[in-house]
Amino acid sequence: MNRPFQLFRPIFFMLGLGAALVAPLVLSGEVRAQERNCGPGTLCIDLNPRNFKPMPVAVLDFGGDPQGVQVSEIITANLKRSGVFDPIDKSRFPERGIGFDSTPNFATWNSVGVQAIIAGRVVRDGTRLAVEYRLWDVSAAKQVIGQKHAIDQANWRRLAHLASDAVYERMTGETGFFDTRIVFVDETGPKEKRKKRLAIIDQDGANFRAISSGNELLITPRFSPRGDRVAFMALEDGGKANVQVLDLSSGRRSVVGNANVASFSPRFAPNGSQIAMSIEAGGNANIVLADLGSGATRPLTSSGAIDTAPSFSPDGTQIAFESDRGGGQQLYVMGADGSGARRISFGEGRYSTPVWSPKGDFIAFTRQKGGAFAIGVMKPDGSGERILTEGYHNEGPTWAPNGRYIMFFRDAGAGPKLFMVDVTGRVDVPIPTPAFASDPAWSPLLSAK
């Protein structure tokens, strides 16, 4: 592989492949997160056993506003897709028409193997919609969650995501991930002349919205820590590349650093005021830290190699990156000031696209070995490497804000599509998009803003 092509390998590779307010209100019952250790008689889900089985639950049709049934259907789909819950089919419900204020006949639900029941209703709350919901423990015959969320009518689907997050958190002891969005590259048209634009969807594929025209090539989108901005690389017709930032509320775009220097592979620092990215210089690529306020850049690496794909640790003290400084494409970790770089990948094949988990416990990566592309994780010191999914082509991992799920894109030949796996490898599900899709990036929880 010649040096110029190797430098822009990530760019050419992807080219070829193609405000709402949340108002929680405790009604009754326990609303704190369940402790991780599931003791006897406690309604919770231990995510760790090797013989793990999803918990059988029943999501009843929500009453009240006509959109209530739609909200309950979205909750059902969310919980099912997580791989943690097994919502039973309505045909197996032993009771029908249970109102929000009614108490289920727990014995009948227990007889069909249901361990938890989710009931609710959607009501008008002035100019907004509100969802009220309850989580019932069938075995203990008691309510364990009772909450209410209100939101503007245009964003009514978030009611379902907020309720899903509350149930997931209560049952697993981990933060939910449903009230989030994905920014990605939307790809349409024939393979040899594919049109690409940046777009945003909810984590379940709904509410598609394009955020660029498609008349220019914008790739590698990355959310800011608050989810209010997106960094990306813009590639002009003449081959010039530079990193830019889009403010999602105003639509304003700005170039990061020196517009006359080729830059690519951006990633926000946890403080949101800096971006680590690669710049081209003399046939090499090195990583710099750019200040978004002053525009000043500071070099972090200065090797005669290709250093790219930087990703910060959650505390901002370290950066994972990929480099061919050792003769092959491998993963390294260095201090956030560029000091103490050390190699962490030593398996067979080429390693790329490292992304640090929000928990700080793992680094996700892409591994290419022979003709197979795999998504895997390893600890920050390189130990504990595990492959989560492998196939003809998998690329571009991005973490959910709870650090348990990873989204990526897979291309089986026709074109790339989005998929989601969990850190155990048990979950491997598609994420629907209107067309082909690549290079996803997961937002933080919207409710955490």
C-alpha positions in Angstrom: 0.0 0.0 0.0 1.5 3.3 -1.0 2.0 6.1 1.5 -0.5 8.7 0.3 -3.3 6.1 0.2 -2.3 4.7 3.6 -2.5 8.2 5.1 -6.1 8.7 4.0 -7.0 5.1 4.5 -9.9 5.9 6.8 -11.3 8.4 4.3 -11.1 6.3 1.2 -12.4 3.3 3.1 -15.6 5.0 4.1 -16.0 6.6 0.7 -15.9 3.1 -0.9 -18.4 1.6 1.6 -20.6 3.8 1.1 -35.8 20.5 23.2 -37.9 19.3 25.3 -38.4 19.6 29.1 -38.7 16.5 31.2 -40.7 16.7 34.4 -40.4 13.5 36.4 -42.9 13.2 39.3 -42.9 10.4 41.8 -46.4 9.0 42.3 -45.6 6.2 44.7 -43.4 3.2 45.2 -39.6 2.8 45.0 -37.9 4.7 42.2 -34.2 4.4 43.1 -32.0 2.2 41.0 -31.8 -1.4 42.1 -28.6 -2.6 43.7 -26.5 -4.7 41.3 -26.6 -7.8 43.6 -30.0 -9.4 43.1 -31.0 -10.9 46.5 -33.7 -13.5 47.1 -37.2 -12.0 46.7 -35.9 -8.9 44.9 -37.3 -7.9 41.5 -34.1 -7.2 39.5 -32.1 -8.6 36.7 -28.5 -9.9 37.1 -26.9 -9.2 33.7 -23.8 -11.3 34.3 -24.6 -15.1 34.5 -23.5 -17.2 31.5 -26.9 -18.8 31.4 -28.7 -15.5 31.3 -32.2 -15.4 30.1 -34.3 -12.3 29.5 -37.0 -11.6 32.1 -40.6 -12.3 30.9 -42.6 -9.1 31.3 -45.9 -7.8 30.1 -46.4 -4.3 28.7 -50.1 -3.5 28.8 -51.7 -1.2 26.3 -51.6 2.3 27.8 -54.9 4.1 28.1 -55.9 7.7 28.1 -54.9 9.6 24.9 -55.1 7.7 21.6 -51.2 7.8 21.5 -51.1 5.7 24.7 -51.1 2.5 22.7 -48.3 3.7 20.5 -46.2 4.7 23.6 -46.7 1.2 25.1 -45.7 -0.4 21.7 -42.5 1.6 21.7 -41.7 0.6 25.3 -42.2 -3.0 24.3 -39.8 -2.7 21.3 -37.2 -0.9 23.4 -37.2 -3.5 26.1 -37.1 -6.4 23.6 -34.2 -4.9 21.7 -32.2 -4.5 24.8 -31.9 -8.3 25.2 -32.7 -7.9 28.9 -36.4 -8.3 28.7 -38.8 -10.7 27.0 -42.1 -9.0 26.6 -44.8 -11.7 26.1 -47.2 -11.5 23.2 -50.6 -10.0 24.0 -52.3 -13.3 23.0 -50.9 -14.7 26.2 -52.3 -12.0 28.5 -54.5 -13.7 31.1 -56.2 -10.4 31.8 -57.6 -7.7 29.5 -58.4 -4.1 29.9 -56.6 -3.5 33.1 -56.8 0.3 33.8 -54.0 2.4 35.2 -55.7 2.6 38.5 -56.4 -1.1 38.7 -54.4 -3.8 40.5 -53.5 -6.8 38.4 -54.6 -10.3 39.4 -51.0 -11.4 40.2 -51.8 -15.1 40.5 -53.0 -15.3 36.9 -50.0 -13.4 35.6 -47.6 -15.6 37.6 -49.3 -18.7 36.0 -48.0 -17.6 32.6 -44.5 -16.9 33.8 -44.7 -13.1 33.8 -42.4 -11.6 36.5 -43.2 -7.9 36.0 -46.1 -5.9 34.5 -45.9 -2.3 33.1 -49.1 -0.4 33.0 -49.7 3.2 32.1 -51.7 6.0 30.4 -51.0 9.1 28.4 -52.9 12.3 29.3 -52.9 15.9 28.2 -51.0 18.2 30.6 -51.9 21.7 29.4 -50.0 22.1 26.1 -48.0 19.0 26.7 -48.5 15.3 26.8 -47.7 13.3 30.0 -47.1 9.6 30.6 -47.9 8.0 33.9 -46.8 4.4 34.4 -46.4 1.7 37.0 -44.1 -1.3 37.3 -45.6 -4.2 39.2 -43.6 -7.0 40.8 -45.8 -10.1 40.1 -44.2 -12.4 42.7 -44.3 -9.8 45.5 -47.7 -8.5 44.4 -46.7 -4.9 44.8 -45.8 -1.8 42.8 -42.1 -0.9 42.6 -42.2 2.1 40.3 -44.8 4.9 39.8 -43.7 7.9 37.8 -44.9 10.6 35.5 -43.1 12.5 32.7 -44.4 15.4 30.7 -43.1 16.7 27.4 -44.1 18.8 24.4 -46.4 17.1 22.0 -44.0 17.2 19.0 -41.6 14.9 20.9 -44.2 12.5 22.3 -42.1 9.4 21.4 -39.7 10.5 24.1 -42.3 9.6 26.7 -41.8 6.0 25.8 -38.0 6.3 25.9 -38.1 7.9 29.3 -40.4 5.2 30.7 -38.2 2.5 29.2 -35.1 4.1 30.8 -36.7 4.1 34.2 -37.8 0.5 34.0 -34.3 -0.6 32.7 -32.5 1.3 35.4 -34.8 0.0 38.2 -34.4 -3.6 37.0 -30.7 -3.7 36.2 -29.1 -1.0 38.4 -27.5 0.5 35.2 -28.4 3.7 33.5 -30.8 3.4 30.5 -29.9 4.3 26.9 -33.3 4.7 25.1 -33.6 8.5 25.4 -30.7 9.1 23.0 -30.0 9.8 19.4 -27.6 8.7 16.7 -25.8 10.8 14.2 -24.6 8.9 11.1 -23.8 9.0 7.4 -26.9 8.5 5.4 -26.1 6.9 2.0 -28.4 6.8 -1.1 -28.0 6.1 -4.8 -26.0 3.6 -6.7 -22.8 2.2 -5.2 -20.5 3.8 -7.7 -22.0 7.2 -7.2 -23.5 7.2 -3.7 -24.8 10.4 -2.2 -23.8 10.9 1.5 -25.2 13.3 4.0 -25.2 13.6 7.8 -28.4 12.6 9.5 -29.8 12.1 13.0 -32.2 9.4 14.3 -33.5 8.3 17.6 -31.7 5.2 18.9 -34.5 3.0 17.6 -34.3 4.4 14.1 -37.3 6.8 14.3 -37.4 10.6 13.7 -35.0 10.7 10.8 -33.6 14.2 10.1 -30.9 15.2 7.6 -28.5 17.8 8.9 -26.6 18.3 5.7 -27.6 18.7 2.0 -25.6 15.8 0.5 -24.1 18.2 -2.0 -20.8 17.9 -0.2 -19.0 14.9 1.4 -19.2 15.0 5.2 -18.1 12.0 7.2 -17.0 10.7 10.6 -19.6 12.6 12.6 -19.1 12.8 16.4 -21.4 14.2 19.1 -20.2 16.7 21.7 -20.5 15.6 25.3 -23.7 17.6 25.6 -25.1 16.4 22.3 -25.6 20.0 21.1 -22.8 20.0 18.4 -21.4 17.5 15.9 -17.8 17.4 14.7 -17.1 15.9 11.4 -14.6 15.8 8.5 -15.5 17.7 5.3 -13.9 16.6 2.1 -13.8 18.9 -0.9 -13.8 17.9 -4.5 -10.1 18.7 -4.8 -9.3 16.3 -2.0 -8.8 18.9 0.7 -10.0 17.7 4.1 -10.7 19.6 7.3 -12.5 19.1 10.6 -15.6 21.3 11.2 -18.1 21.7 14.0 -21.9 22.1 13.4 -24.0 23.7 16.1 -27.3 21.8 15.9 -29.5 24.6 17.3 -28.2 27.5 15.1 -27.0 25.5 12.1 -23.7 27.4 12.2 -20.6 25.6 11.0 -17.0 26.5 11.8 -13.6 25.0 10.8 -11.5 23.7 13.6 -7.8 24.8 13.7 -6.0 26.0 10.5 -8.3 25.7 7.5 -5.2 25.4 5.2 -4.0 22.2 6.9 -5.6 18.9 6.1 -7.3 17.5 9.2 -9.6 14.5 9.9 -10.8 12.0 12.5 -12.2 14.4 15.2 -13.2 13.5 18.7 -14.4 15.9 21.5 -12.7 16.0 24.8 -14.9 15.3 27.8 -14.9 19.1 28.7 -16.5 19.9 25.3 -14.1 22.8 24.7 -11.4 20.9 22.9 -11.1 18.4 20.0 -8.4 15.8 19.3 -7.9 15.2 15.6 -5.3 14.1 13.1 -3.5 16.5 10.8 -1.5 15.6 7.6 2.1 16.9 7.4 4.8 15.7 5.1 3.2 12.4 4.3 2.5 11.5 7.9 -0.4 12.0 10.2 -0.1 13.2 13.8 -2.7 13.9 16.5 -3.2 17.5 17.8 -5.4 19.0 20.4 -7.5 22.0 19.2 -9.1 24.6 21.4 -12.5 25.5 20.1 -12.4 28.9 21.7 -9.1 30.3 20.5 -8.6 28.0 17.5 -5.1 27.2 18.7 -3.7 23.6 18.2 -1.1 21.8 20.2 0.7 18.6 18.9 0.2 15.4 20.9 2.2 13.0 18.7 5.2 13.6 16.4 6.1 10.2 15.1 7.0 9.5 11.5 3.9 7.4 11.2 0.1 7.6 10.8 -1.4 8.4 14.2 -5.2 8.8 14.0 -8.6 8.0 15.5 -8.0 9.6 19.0 -10.6 8.8 21.7 -10.5 10.3 25.3 -11.0 8.3 28.5 -14.1 9.5 30.4 -12.0 11.5 32.9 -10.0 13.2 30.1 -6.6 12.0 31.3 -5.8 9.5 28.6 -6.3 9.1 24.8 -6.6 5.9 22.9 -5.5 6.0 19.2 -4.4 3.8 16.3 -1.0 4.0 14.7 1.3 2.1 12.3 4.4 3.3 14.2 5.3 -0.3 15.0 5.0 -1.4 11.4 1.3 -2.5 11.5 -2.0 -0.9 12.4 -2.4 -1.3 16.2 -3.9 0.4 19.2 -2.1 2.7 21.7 -2.9 4.6 24.8 -1.1 7.8 25.8 -1.6 10.6 28.4 -3.9 13.4 27.3 -0.7 15.6 27.0 0.8 13.1 24.5 3.1 11.5 27.0 3.8 7.8 27.7 2.4 6.2 24.6 2.1 2.4 24.9 0.8 -0.3 22.6 -2.2 -2.2 24.0 -3.2 -4.5 21.0 -1.1 -7.6 20.4 -3.5 -10.1 18.7 -3.4 -11.2 15.1 -4.6 -8.8 12.5 -5.0 -5.0 12.2 -6.7 -3.0 14.9 -8.4 0.4 14.4 -11.1 2.8 15.5 -10.6 2.6 19.3 -13.4 4.2 21.3 -13.3 4.5 25.1 -16.3 3.3 27.0 -18.2 5.9 29.0 -17.6 3.7 32.1 -13.9 3.7 31.4 -13.6 -0.1 31.7 -13.3 -1.0 28.1 -12.0 0.2 24.7 -14.0 -0.9 21.7 -12.2 -1.5 18.4 -12.4 -2.9 14.9 -10.1 -5.8 14.1 -9.4 -6.9 10.5 -8.0 -10.4 10.2 -7.9 -12.1 6.8 -11.2 -11.3 5.2 -13.2 -10.9 8.4 -13.9 -7.7 10.3 -14.8 -7.9 13.9 -16.0 -5.6 16.6 -14.4 -6.3 20.0 -13.5 -4.8 23.4 -10.4 -4.9 25.6 -9.4 -3.3 28.9 -7.4 -0.1 28.7 -4.2 -2.0 29.5 -4.9 -4.4 26.5 -6.0 -7.4 28.6 -9.3 -9.2 28.4 -9.7 -8.9 24.7 -13.1 -10.3 23.5 -14.7 -10.3 20.0 -18.4 -9.4 20.2 -19.4 -9.9 16.5 -17.5 -10.9 13.4 -18.4 -11.1 9.7 -17.6 -10.0 6.2 -17.4 -6.4 7.3 -18.1 -4.6 10.6 -16.7 -1.2 11.4 -17.0 2.0 13.3 -18.0 1.2 17.0 -19.7 3.8 19.2 -20.8 3.4 22.8 -24.2 3.9 24.3 -24.0 6.4 27.3 -24.4 3.5 29.7 -21.4 1.7 28.4 -23.2 -1.6 27.8 -24.2 -1.4 24.2 -22.2 -0.7 21.0 -23.5 0.5 17.7 -21.6 -0.1 14.5 -22.2 -0.5 10.8 -22.1 -3.8 8.8 -21.8 -4.3 5.1 -22.6 -7.7 3.7 -22.0 -6.5 0.2 -25.1 -4.5 -0.9 -24.4 -1.6 1.4 -23.8 -0.6 5.0 -26.5 -0.8 7.7 -26.5 0.0 11.4 -26.4 -2.7 14.1 -26.2 -2.9 17.9 -24.4 -5.4 20.1 -24.0 -5.6 23.9 -20.7 -6.2 25.8 -21.6 -9.9 26.3 -22.2 -10.5 22.6 -25.7 -11.9 23.3 -27.4 -9.0 21.6 -26.9 -8.4 17.9 -29.8 -6.5 16.3 -30.3 -4.2 13.3 -31.2 -0.5 13.7 -33.6 0.6 11.0 -32.6 3.5 8.7 -34.3 4.8 5.5 -31.4 3.9 3.4 -27.8 2.7 3.7 -26.1 4.0 6.8 -22.5 4.1 8.1 -20.3 5.6 10.8 -22.7 6.1 13.7 -22.0 8.1 16.8 -24.2 7.8 20.0 -25.4 10.9 21.8 -25.5 11.3 25.6 -28.9 10.9 27.3 -31.1 13.7 26.3 -32.6 13.8 29.8 -29.2 14.3 31.2 -28.6 17.7 29.5 
